[in-house]
Amino acid sequence: MSRRVLCLGGSTTIGVRSTRGWPEHLQQSLVGKALVHNAGHQGDRLVDVLRRIPEMLPMMRHQTIIVQMPLHDARGGGLPPAEMGILLQQVISWCQEAEPMLLCLASPTPILNTGAPVLGFGRPSRRWLPKAARVVEEVAAENELLFLPFHELPVEGMLDQVHPGKLGYAWLGTMTSDRLLPAWGALGRG
């Protein structure tokens, strides 16, 4: 098992409460094909992910890196798209120093309108989500990176307004595996 996958992001990457994050479900989908490491952190924003990358560079070398856009960047109406694009480019630059086998960008998971208040994740944050997904997809395309549309997670996969539940994490893990395997196959032919 020579392939390794490093997953970066916030609470929707690491998992919350009794749920394990999507990287653990990705590991189940890739048993015998890759070893997956979950390096998500509760409460992280994109700037926090960027700050952690230099210390992780040695363990990032020559592996698949997946950077999920953290939902904490949605709080209070969200990180402006132009600033998000700049930060994503910086993340890509740092990650590329590790000469990854494959670099992937994942959009944020959904923010639901359930009527129950979740501090900082109100209507402005929900309006931010499609903009953020579009920016992540555009930056991935501009840099010829694999894009993972986590914002398409079905509503029934959510635990609360902002976090996937077990079914949601399983969906994200399977969808990621389904996109990684052909990408790895194409790399082997290149």
C-alpha positions in Angstrom: 0.0 0.0 0.0 2.1 2.9 -1.3 -0.5 5.6 -1.7 -1.1 8.0 1.2 -3.8 10.6 1.5 -3.6 13.7 3.8 -6.9 15.5 4.5 -6.9 19.1 5.7 -9.9 21.2 6.8 -12.0 22.2 9.8 -14.7 20.4 11.9 -16.4 19.0 8.9 -13.2 17.2 8.1 -12.2 16.0 11.6 -15.8 15.1 12.6 -17.9 16.2 15.5 -19.5 14.6 18.6 -19.7 10.8 18.0 -19.2 11.0 14.2 -15.9 10.4 12.5 -15.0 12.7 9.7 -15.2 11.9 6.0 -11.4 10.8 5.9 -12.2 7.8 8.1 -15.0 6.8 5.7 -12.6 7.4 2.8 -10.2 5.0 4.4 -12.9 2.4 4.5 -13.5 2.9 0.8 -9.8 2.6 0.1 -8.9 -0.4 2.3 -5.8 -2.0 0.8 -5.3 0.9 -1.7 -4.2 3.8 0.5 -3.6 5.0 4.0 -5.6 8.1 4.9 -4.6 10.6 7.6 -7.2 13.1 9.0 -5.4 16.4 9.8 -8.6 18.4 10.2 -9.0 20.7 13.2 -12.1 21.9 15.0 -12.8 25.6 14.3 -10.2 26.0 11.6 -10.5 28.6 8.9 -8.6 28.6 5.6 -6.0 30.9 7.1 -5.4 28.3 9.9 -5.0 25.5 7.4 -2.5 27.7 5.6 -0.5 28.3 8.9 -0.3 24.5 9.6 1.0 23.5 6.2 4.7 24.4 6.7 5.0 22.1 9.8 3.3 19.3 7.8 5.4 19.6 4.6 7.6 16.6 5.5 4.7 14.2 5.9 3.0 15.7 2.8 5.7 14.7 0.3 4.6 12.7 -2.7 1.1 11.9 -1.5 -2.4 12.9 -2.3 -3.5 16.0 -0.5 -7.2 17.0 -0.1 -7.9 20.5 1.2 -11.5 21.0 2.2 -12.8 24.6 2.4 -13.6 25.1 6.2 -17.1 26.2 7.1 -15.8 28.6 9.8 -15.0 30.9 6.9 -18.8 31.3 6.4 -19.3 32.8 9.9 -20.8 36.2 10.0 -21.5 36.3 6.3 -18.3 34.7 5.1 -14.8 35.3 3.7 -15.0 37.5 0.6 -14.6 35.5 -2.6 -11.5 37.5 -3.8 -9.8 36.9 -0.4 -10.8 33.2 -0.5 -9.2 32.9 -4.0 -5.9 34.4 -2.8 -5.8 32.2 0.3 -6.5 29.1 -1.8 -3.7 30.0 -4.2 -1.4 30.3 -1.2 -2.5 26.9 0.1 -1.9 25.4 -3.3 1.6 27.0 -3.5 2.6 25.6 -0.1 1.2 22.2 -0.9 2.9 22.0 -4.2 6.3 22.4 -2.4 5.7 18.9 -1.1 5.5 17.6 -4.7 2.2 15.9 -4.2 1.1 13.0 -6.3 -2.3 14.6 -6.5 -3.7 17.8 -5.0 -7.5 18.1 -4.6 -9.8 21.0 -3.5 -13.1 20.3 -1.8 -15.9 22.8 -1.5 -17.6 23.3 1.9 -20.4 21.1 3.1 -23.9 22.6 3.1 -25.4 25.0 5.7 -29.0 24.1 6.3 -31.9 26.5 7.0 -33.6 24.5 9.8 -34.9 27.5 11.7 -32.8 26.6 14.8 -30.1 29.3 15.4 -26.5 28.3 15.2 -24.3 31.2 16.2 -22.7 32.8 13.2 -24.2 30.4 10.6 -27.4 32.3 9.7 -28.8 33.4 6.4 -25.7 35.4 5.3 -23.6 32.2 5.8 -26.0 30.1 3.8 -25.8 32.7 1.0 -22.0 32.5 1.1 -22.0 28.7 0.4 -22.7 28.8 -3.4 -20.2 31.6 -3.8 -17.5 29.6 -1.9 -18.2 26.4 -3.9 -17.9 28.4 -7.1 -14.6 29.9 -6.1 -13.1 26.6 -4.9 -14.2 25.0 -8.2 -12.8 27.8 -10.3 -9.4 27.8 -8.4 -9.3 24.0 -8.9 -9.9 24.3 -12.6 -7.4 27.2 -13.0 -4.7 25.0 -11.4 -5.8 21.7 -13.0 -6.6 20.1 -9.7 -9.3 17.6 -8.8 -12.4 19.3 -7.5 -14.6 17.5 -4.9 -18.2 19.0 -4.7 -18.8 18.5 -1.0 -21.5 21.2 -1.2 -23.7 18.7 -3.1 -24.1 16.5 0.1 -27.8 15.5 0.3 -29.7 17.1 3.2 -30.5 13.7 4.8 -26.7 13.4 5.3 -26.6 16.2 7.8 -26.4 15.8 11.6 -27.2 19.5 12.3 -27.2 22.8 10.4 -23.5 22.7 9.6 -22.1 19.2 10.3 -22.6 16.0 8.4 -23.7 12.9 10.3 -22.6 9.3 9.8 -24.5 8.9 6.5 -23.2 12.3 5.3 -19.6 11.4 6.1 -20.0 8.0 4.4 -21.4 9.8 1.3 -18.5 12.2 1.2 -16.0 9.4 1.7 -17.5 7.2 -1.1 -17.8 10.2 -3.5 -14.2 11.1 -2.8 -13.0 7.5 -3.4 -15.0 7.3 -6.6 -13.1 10.4 -7.9 -9.7 9.6 -6.6 -9.4 6.1 -8.0 -9.8 7.1 -11.7 -7.5 10.1 -11.1 -4.8 7.7 -9.7 -5.4 5.4 -12.6 -4.8 8.3 -15.0 -1.6 9.2 -13.2 -0.3 5.7 -13.6 -0.8 5.9 -17.3 0.8 9.3 -17.6 
